[in-house]
Amino acid sequence: MKNYFKRIYLILICALCASVWSLPMFGWGQEGHRIIAQIAYDNLSNNARKQVDKTLGKHGMIYYANWADEIKSDNIYPNSYDWHFQDFEGDLSDSIVADALDHYPLEGGNMYRTLDSLEWEMAAERVSITNAIHVLRFYVHLSGDRYCPMHMAHMSDKGGNMVKMAWFSQQPNTNLHEVWDTKLIESQGYSYTEYARMLEDEYKDSKRIIEKMSDEQLLLDCYHLTQAIYRYQETWDGNTYHYIYTWRQSMERQLYIAGIAWLKN
């Protein structure tokens, strides 16, 4: 039994690169998380894939990619809502943002603290087999949330949830957070498997570059993207097609990064 936990822990650290964090509502939405999980699953080594399948069931890494959102209303993990994000205000220095990886902010979410805590629990072999499954499911999901710009957005507007937007409508019917979680992805009309394959083909030449980037670099890139999204919001003409054209590629890059960054170490 002790060897089993050690094996799961090594998979989390080595195969999935357990140094994964990010950022209220449902990060990336169901399709986004499945896209990310599919990319990650496709890039696991054969041995790591077998071990993950043994823990979560065949392709369970993909099928349970949204489990952490689904159990938010369950009392099994009553405090898990704010595990999914770490919001920041705008115009912070790079050093302040990067410092959050090691010195957890007192407000704005608990993403970084949660991932470190779960990693410690696994290393200390304090979990049952059932909880080991839950930990891995959380890692799969929260790893994706880390790279969603609106999961490190402004605390003052609840991560973009209070920024109302009209989406193919004259009246506001959505918000900035939902646009990045779901609307941009859905606008392309792909299934999650089609989208994952497309991104793997389109960004394959960037894979090694992403793998070599530090956690700090990836965090700061996402933070700078988030601030650019807010600046664009101030001048956006309200045309949904213009919005999609402007941000589709940035959104897709973040999805791909989320799928590859687990493996970069």
N, C-alpha and C positions, 0 to 999 in steps of 0.2 A: 504494500500500500504506500509506503514511504517513497519507493522508487516511482510509483505512479504520479504522485504529486510533483516530484522533482522533474519528471519528464514533461508534465503540463507546464510547469514554470519555465523550463528551458524553451518550450515552444513559444510561450508568450514573449520571452525576452529575445530569443535569437531569431526565431522564424518570423514573428510578427513585429519585432522591434518595439518592445513595450513602452518605449518613451513616447507615448502618444497622448495628446491632450487636445482640447479646444472648448467648445463653448456652448432664449427661453422657448418655448414652443417645441415643435418637432424639427430637429436639424435635418436638412436636406429632404425631408419627406420620404415616403416609402420607396419610391423608385430610386431616388438618389442614393440611399443607403444600400440598396441592392446592387446598383452599379458599382459602387465603391467596393463592396464585399466581393463581387464577381471579379473585379480587376485584381484584388489582393489574392483571392483564391487561385486565379490563373497563374499567378507569379510565385506561389509557394513552391518549395522543392517537393519532389514526390514523397519523401519521408515525412516532411512537415504536414503535407496535405493528408496523408494517411492518419497521422496522429490527431489532427484537428477533426477529421471525419469520425474518428473513434470516439472523440469526446462529445461532439455536437450532432453526430449522425451524418450520413453522406450528404454533402452539399449544405450541411446545417449552418455553416458559416454565412451562407447567403440567405437561407430560408429564415434564420433567426436574426437577421441584420436589424430588424425593427422591433425586436422583443423589448429592448430597453425603453422604447417609447410606449409600447402597449401596456407595460406594467406600472406606468406612472400613477394610474388610478387605483392600483391594488395596494393593500397595506403590507405587502411582502417587503417592500423597500419604501417606507413612507416618506423618506427625506430625499428620494432620488431625483426629484424634479430639477434641482439646481446643480446636479452633477453634469448636466449636458452643455453648460456654457460657462464662459468667463468673460463678462462684458467689461469694456473699457470706455472711458470717455474719449473724445477726440483730442488731437493736438498734444498727445503725450510724447515724451522723448523716447527714443528707441531703448535706452537703458532701463527706463521705468517699465516698459512693456516686457522686455526680455527678462527682467528680474522676477516677474510673476511666475516663471517656470520653477524657480527654486524657493521663493519667498511668497507664499500664497496671499493674494489680496484678501482683505477682511470682508469685502462685499463684492457683488457682481457675479456670483456663481462659485461653484466648487469643483470645476473640471480638473484642474491640476492636482489639487489636494486628493481628490477621489482616486485618480489613476495611481498616484503614488501609494495611497493607502491600500488599494487592492493588490498592487504588486507586492507590498510588504506582507500582506496576509498570505499570499501564495508562497512567498519565499519562506515564511515561518511555518508552513504546512499546518495552518490553523483552520483549514476548510474541509468540509466533507466533499465527497464526489459530486453531489448535487450542487453545492455552492461553487465548486470548481467550474462546473458547466455555466453557472450564472456569471461568474467572473469573466470567463472567456466571451460570453455573449455581450457583456458590458464593454469589454475591450473592442470587440468588433464594431459596436455601435458608436461608442464615444470617440474612437479613432477617426471616424468619419466626421463627427460633429466638430472636431477640432479645426477642420479646414473649411467650414462654412462661414463666410464673412459675417453673417448676421448672428453668429454665436460668439463673436467677440465685438459686438456692436455697442452702442451707447446705453449706459444704465438709465439715463434720463428719459429715454423713450422706450424702455423695456425691450431692448434689442431690436429696435425697428418695428415692433408690433404696434406702436402708437403713430407711426408715419403712414397715414392713409394714402392709397393710390387707386386710380382708376385703371383697370386692366381690360382693354377692349370694351370700354363702357364710359359713358359721360359722367357717371356717378361713382365715387369711391366705393369699391366693392372688395378690396383686399388691402394689404399693407406691405411695407417693404420687407419685413421678415418672411412673409409667406411667398412673396415673389421669388426670393432667393432659395427658399426651402423647396418649392414645388413648381411655381409658374414657369420659370425660365426653362426648367428641365422638360416639363410637359409640353411646352411650345414646340419642341422638336419632333414630337410624335414617335419616338423610338420606344421599343420595349427595352427593359433594363439590360437584357443580353445583347441586343443590337447596339445599344449605346456603349456598353462596356467594350465590345469588340472594336467599335469605331474609334474610341478614345485610345485603346491600346495600339491600334494601327497608326493613328495620327501623331501620337506623342512618344512612340517607341524610341526615337532618337534623343529624347529628353530624359529617358529613364535613368541613365547613369549619372547625369547631372543632378537630378533630384535626389538620388540615393546618397550623393556626396554632400548634400546641403545639411547644415547643422539644424537641430531643433530650433535654435534661436533664429536662424535665417528664415526658416519656413514660417515661424510665428510672426516675424516682422513683416514678411512679404504679405501675409494674410491681413495683418493690421493695416498696412498701407493701402491695400486693396479696399478694405472696409471704409477707410477715410475718403478714398476716391469716389466710392459709391455714394456716400453722403454729399460730397461736393457736387456731383452730377445731379443729385436730386434737387438741388437748389435752382438749377437752370433747365431741367428737363422740360420739353415742350408738351408732355402728356401723351405723345404718340407711342403706343405700345410697340409697334414695329421698330421704331427708332431705338427703344430701350433694349429690345432683344438683339438687334444688330450690334449695339454698343457693348453689351455685356455677355453675350453667349460664349465667346471664346474664353473670357476670364473665368466664367462659371465652369466650363468644361475642364480647364486646366486645374482648377481646385479639386474637382472630382477625381481627376487622374492622380494628382499629388496625394490625395487622401488614400487612394488604393495602393500606391507605391511606397509611401513614406514608412509604412510598417516594416518594410524589408530593407531599408536603406543602410542599416548598420550591419 
